[in-house]
């Protein structure tokens, strides 16, 4: 079963809400229908970043993956 994909802004809202509210982690996760593991993963990835920095990080990660794919395709082409 495929879950909901959250945007960067939504992840930040959830993280900020969990930090500022008096609720427990389990209550926050249950309210947003995410696992605790996801919340902690997002916290590790975006914990100290601002929203614009997180957007830039995701954009750079996509660009890096694209470039790695191009490199791998080029290397395979040379070997064949």
N, C-alpha and C positions, 0 to 999 in steps of 0.2 A: 504494500500500500504506500503510495507516494504522499508525502506530507505537503504542507503549505510552504511556499518559498517566500521568505520575508526580504524586503528591500533593506538597504543599509539604514535608511531613516527609521524604518520600523524596528529594526534591531536596536538602534540607539534609544528609541522611545521606550522599548521594553526594558533595556538595561538601566536607563535613568529612572524609570518607574519602580523597578525593583530596588534600586538604591535608596530612593527617597521615601518610599512607602513604609509603613510599619508592618507589612506582611512578611511572612516567611518565604523562602525560596520556593518551597513546594506550592504555596498558594499562588504565587506569581506565575509559576510554570503551568499550573492547572488552569488558571484564568486565561492564559494565552495559548493553551493547548500545545505546549512544547515540552520537551524533556529537560530535566535538570542538566544533563550532559550538554545539550545545545546551549543552554544559558551560560554555562561555564566556558564553553568553547568560544562563544561570542565575547564573553568578558575577557578572555585571554587575548583574542584577536583585536578587539576594539576598545579595551578598557581605558586606556589613557589617551586615546585619540579624540580629536574633534570630528564633527561630521564631514567637513570638507577634506580632512586628511584621510579619513576612512574611504571616501569616494575615490580619492586619488590612488590610494593603496590598491583598491579593487581594480581600478583601471590599469595600473601598472602590472598587476598579476595577470590580467587577461592578455595584455600586450606581450608579456614575457612568455606565456604559454603559446601564443601565436608564433612568436619568433623561434621558439624551440621546435615547434612543428615544422616550420619552414626549413630549419637547419637539418632536422632529421630526414625530411624529404629530399633535400639536396644531397646529403651524404648517401642515402640509399640509391639515388640516381647515378652517382659516381661509381658505386660498387657494381652496379648491373652493367 
